């Protein structure tokens, strides 16, 4: 149990289950942070147009000496580019900013149901996928009603749905729907922005297994099947977050952490965000 396992997406593409997120990393620091992650062993980097730091990710990957095929790179569509042609142009801009020939995964960042037509946006995503410069397409922050509409009106099933998940928001309804429909689930805010780290249930498990609360929480995600990408710019934390594959939680531990659910979000409600 020393290597990062892969998850096979519904189109056969594989994605490392553990990645490195660059949300809120300043653009000027992103190259260094991503380079550190690649040096530690991460081979999955998650960025977005809205983060403003795609360029640093691309620079770090090109400078790493790794073959492009060894690094799985995700970006996400800006909320202001949901119109069909705007989405296509935004995708071209992401490739140019990363300075890469292709992307591994591109996501609609938010459904924005009150201000845009995410089904039309998804049709633009399908066109990108058909063009061959992105290996898989997916969504982020989509609820079951949003996913059902895509299934009714579109052709390609999303490969991924990236949603907020942590012990205080287990998001089981969406996770179960995705499991039933072959959509891999990625967890953002996996430790609730640090909000779960002092939880007595988690700290007790951490003390018993000789790990940190963050490691226990991330291991909980992995054993439940979530794809997860913690973010840190501190070298010790980056390394700590990668050291998840030489221990396991018992079934009772996983269940106890899952039982902490409060339906408590750290981010916006996807049904109303953008209104």
PLY file of the C-alpha trace (Angstrom):
ply
format ascii 1.0
element vertex 275
property float x
property float y
property float z
element edge 274
property int vertex1
property int vertex2
end_header
0.00 0.00 0.00
2.61 2.58 -0.99
1.48 3.86 -4.40
-1.41 6.15 -5.32
-4.22 4.03 -6.78
-5.92 4.96 -10.03
-9.64 5.34 -10.60
-10.90 4.30 -14.05
-13.38 6.82 -15.44
-16.41 5.81 -17.48
-14.54 6.37 -20.77
-11.56 4.22 -19.76
-9.23 7.09 -18.80
-7.47 6.58 -15.47
-7.01 9.31 -12.85
-4.85 9.17 -9.72
-7.12 9.04 -6.69
-4.93 11.50 -4.78
-3.96 14.81 -6.32
-2.70 18.28 -5.46
-5.07 21.25 -5.50
-3.94 24.80 -6.22
-7.08 26.66 -5.12
-6.15 29.98 -3.43
-2.44 29.58 -4.19
-1.29 32.97 -5.54
-0.22 32.86 -9.20
3.31 33.92 -8.31
3.65 30.95 -5.93
1.94 28.29 -8.03
4.94 27.11 -10.03
6.97 26.50 -6.87
4.09 24.81 -5.03
3.27 22.55 -7.99
6.94 21.70 -8.47
7.14 20.65 -4.82
4.06 18.46 -5.21
5.48 16.77 -8.29
8.77 16.20 -6.46
6.93 14.60 -3.53
5.19 12.24 -5.94
1.82 13.76 -6.84
0.88 13.10 -10.46
-2.56 14.76 -10.47
-2.90 18.56 -10.39
-6.26 20.34 -10.05
-6.58 23.98 -11.17
-9.28 26.21 -12.67
-9.63 29.27 -14.84
-11.07 31.20 -11.87
-7.99 30.45 -9.76
-5.84 32.58 -12.08
-2.87 30.24 -11.68
-3.02 27.85 -14.64
0.21 29.29 -16.05
2.21 28.30 -12.97
0.89 24.75 -13.17
1.98 24.46 -16.80
5.39 25.92 -16.04
5.99 23.45 -13.22
4.94 20.46 -15.31
7.16 21.47 -18.21
10.11 22.10 -15.87
9.66 18.84 -13.97
11.37 16.59 -16.49
8.35 14.29 -16.34
6.75 13.10 -19.53
3.45 14.91 -20.12
1.63 11.57 -20.02
2.75 11.05 -16.42
0.82 14.04 -15.04
-2.97 14.26 -14.94
-4.09 17.89 -15.22
-7.60 19.19 -14.57
-8.96 22.68 -15.16
-12.45 24.16 -14.95
-14.55 26.51 -17.03
-14.99 30.07 -15.80
-18.53 30.95 -14.71
-18.64 33.82 -17.17
-17.98 31.60 -20.18
-21.07 29.38 -20.22
-22.35 30.45 -23.65
-21.46 27.81 -26.26
-18.87 29.80 -28.22
-17.50 31.44 -25.07
-16.89 28.02 -23.58
-15.01 26.83 -26.66
-12.86 29.96 -26.62
-12.21 29.59 -22.88
-10.99 26.04 -23.40
-8.57 27.25 -26.08
-7.35 29.92 -23.65
-6.75 27.34 -20.91
-4.57 25.24 -23.21
-2.67 28.36 -24.25
-2.20 29.52 -20.67
-1.02 26.10 -19.54
1.06 25.94 -22.75
0.08 22.31 -23.23
-1.23 20.39 -26.23
-4.06 18.71 -24.35
-5.88 18.60 -21.02
-6.70 15.43 -19.12
-9.97 16.66 -17.62
-12.07 19.81 -18.11
-15.05 20.58 -15.87
-17.95 23.01 -15.80
-17.01 24.72 -12.55
-20.56 25.57 -11.36
-23.96 24.87 -12.92
-25.16 28.47 -12.39
-28.77 27.32 -12.94
-30.35 30.71 -12.29
-28.24 32.66 -14.80
-27.15 30.28 -17.57
-28.12 27.14 -19.48
-25.73 24.48 -18.26
-27.10 21.93 -20.75
-26.00 24.15 -23.64
-22.66 24.60 -21.91
-22.37 20.83 -21.66
-22.95 20.52 -25.40
-19.93 22.79 -25.89
-17.98 20.48 -23.57
-19.03 17.54 -25.74
-17.64 19.38 -28.77
-14.33 19.90 -26.98
-14.20 16.22 -26.11
-14.96 15.22 -29.71
-12.10 17.47 -30.83
-9.57 15.25 -29.05
-7.70 17.86 -27.02
-9.25 16.84 -23.70
-9.24 13.23 -22.56
-12.33 13.47 -20.35
-15.01 16.02 -19.48
-17.04 16.45 -16.35
-18.83 18.80 -14.03
-18.35 20.36 -10.62
-20.95 21.21 -8.00
-23.78 19.54 -9.94
-26.76 18.27 -7.97
-28.83 15.26 -8.99
-31.41 17.44 -10.76
-28.66 19.03 -12.85
-27.22 15.63 -13.75
-30.63 14.27 -14.67
-31.14 17.13 -17.09
-27.81 16.42 -18.78
-28.78 12.77 -19.13
-32.08 13.77 -20.76
-30.75 16.39 -23.17
-27.13 15.52 -23.92
-25.05 12.63 -25.22
-21.90 12.19 -23.12
-22.21 11.18 -19.48
-19.90 13.30 -17.30
-16.81 11.37 -16.30
-16.49 13.24 -13.00
-18.54 15.34 -10.61
-16.38 17.42 -8.26
-18.42 18.35 -5.18
-17.93 19.55 -1.65
-17.44 16.53 0.62
-16.03 16.24 4.12
-17.11 14.56 7.35
-19.58 17.37 8.10
-21.05 17.21 4.57
-20.93 13.62 3.33
-23.20 14.54 0.37
-24.52 10.98 0.16
-27.45 11.73 -2.16
-25.19 13.06 -4.91
-22.50 10.45 -4.25
-25.02 7.63 -4.55
-26.49 9.04 -7.75
-23.04 9.31 -9.28
-22.15 5.75 -8.26
-25.34 4.47 -9.89
-24.57 6.31 -13.13
-20.84 5.62 -13.43
-19.71 9.15 -12.58
-16.55 9.36 -10.46
-16.75 11.68 -7.46
-14.06 14.17 -6.52
-14.12 15.84 -3.10
-13.26 19.48 -2.69
-12.82 21.06 0.75
-11.96 17.53 1.99
-11.14 18.65 5.54
-13.81 21.42 5.61
-11.09 24.08 5.42
-9.66 22.62 8.63
-13.03 22.64 10.36
-13.07 18.90 11.13
-9.52 18.56 12.40
-10.38 19.10 16.07
-13.46 16.89 16.00
-13.18 14.48 18.97
-14.10 11.43 16.88
-11.39 12.18 14.34
-8.73 13.15 16.89
-9.36 9.96 18.85
-8.93 7.81 15.74
-5.82 9.78 14.78
-4.26 9.24 18.19
-5.01 5.53 18.08
-3.55 4.95 14.60
-0.63 7.34 15.11
-1.57 9.75 12.32
-2.69 13.35 12.08
-6.35 14.30 11.89
-5.82 15.48 8.32
-4.32 12.13 7.32
-7.19 10.25 8.92
-9.77 12.41 7.16
-8.07 12.07 3.79
-7.77 8.32 4.30
-11.52 8.23 5.05
-12.13 9.84 1.67
-9.90 7.35 -0.14
-11.49 4.30 1.47
-14.93 5.57 0.50
-13.80 5.90 -3.11
-13.53 9.69 -3.38
-10.87 11.30 -5.54
-9.27 13.94 -3.34
-6.71 16.73 -3.79
-5.69 18.54 -0.59
-3.99 21.92 -0.93
-1.06 23.29 1.04
2.00 25.39 0.29
3.83 24.14 3.40
6.31 21.41 2.46
5.73 19.34 5.59
1.95 19.38 4.97
2.34 18.55 1.29
4.40 15.52 2.26
2.06 14.59 5.14
-0.96 14.68 2.82
0.76 12.26 0.46
1.59 9.74 3.22
-1.76 7.96 3.17
-1.01 4.55 1.74
0.80 2.70 4.51
-2.16 2.54 6.89
-5.87 1.78 6.78
-8.90 2.71 8.82
-11.18 0.02 10.14
-14.74 -0.21 8.90
-15.94 1.06 12.26
-13.68 4.10 11.97
-14.98 4.90 8.49
-18.56 4.56 9.72
-17.90 6.73 12.78
-16.47 9.54 10.65
-19.34 9.27 8.16
-21.78 9.59 11.05
-20.45 13.09 11.78
-22.44 14.47 8.85
-24.31 17.72 9.59
-25.12 18.72 5.99
-22.87 21.70 6.74
-21.37 23.45 3.72
-18.23 25.58 3.69
-19.09 26.82 0.18
-22.19 28.00 -1.71
-25.34 26.00 -2.39
-25.08 24.90 -6.04
-28.83 25.32 -6.60
-28.71 29.06 -5.96
-25.07 30.06 -6.51
-24.83 32.78 -9.13
-28.31 34.18 -8.58
0 1
1 2
2 3
3 4
4 5
5 6
6 7
7 8
8 9
9 10
10 11
11 12
12 13
13 14
14 15
15 16
16 17
17 18
18 19
19 20
20 21
21 22
22 23
23 24
24 25
25 26
26 27
27 28
28 29
29 30
30 31
31 32
32 33
33 34
34 35
35 36
36 37
37 38
38 39
39 40
40 41
41 42
42 43
43 44
44 45
45 46
46 47
47 48
48 49
49 50
50 51
51 52
52 53
53 54
54 55
55 56
56 57
57 58
58 59
59 60
60 61
61 62
62 63
63 64
64 65
65 66
66 67
67 68
68 69
69 70
70 71
71 72
72 73
73 74
74 75
75 76
76 77
77 78
78 79
79 80
80 81
81 82
82 83
83 84
84 85
85 86
86 87
87 88
88 89
89 90
90 91
91 92
92 93
93 94
94 95
95 96
96 97
97 98
98 99
99 100
100 101
101 102
102 103
103 104
104 105
105 106
106 107
107 108
108 109
109 110
110 111
111 112
112 113
113 114
114 115
115 116
116 117
117 118
118 119
119 120
120 121
121 122
122 123
123 124
124 125
125 126
126 127
127 128
128 129
129 130
130 131
131 132
132 133
133 134
134 135
135 136
136 137
137 138
138 139
139 140
140 141
141 142
142 143
143 144
144 145
145 146
146 147
147 148
148 149
149 150
150 151
151 152
152 153
153 154
154 155
155 156
156 157
157 158
158 159
159 160
160 161
161 162
162 163
163 164
164 165
165 166
166 167
167 168
168 169
169 170
170 171
171 172
172 173
173 174
174 175
175 176
176 177
177 178
178 179
179 180
180 181
181 182
182 183
183 184
184 185
185 186
186 187
187 188
188 189
189 190
190 191
191 192
192 193
193 194
194 195
195 196
196 197
197 198
198 199
199 200
200 201
201 202
202 203
203 204
204 205
205 206
206 207
207 208
208 209
209 210
210 211
211 212
212 213
213 214
214 215
215 216
216 217
217 218
218 219
219 220
220 221
221 222
222 223
223 224
224 225
225 226
226 227
227 228
228 229
229 230
230 231
231 232
232 233
233 234
234 235
235 236
236 237
237 238
238 239
239 240
240 241
241 242
242 243
243 244
244 245
245 246
246 247
247 248
248 249
249 250
250 251
251 252
252 253
253 254
254 255
255 256
256 257
257 258
258 259
259 260
260 261
261 262
262 263
263 264
264 265
265 266
266 267
267 268
268 269
269 270
270 271
271 272
272 273
273 274
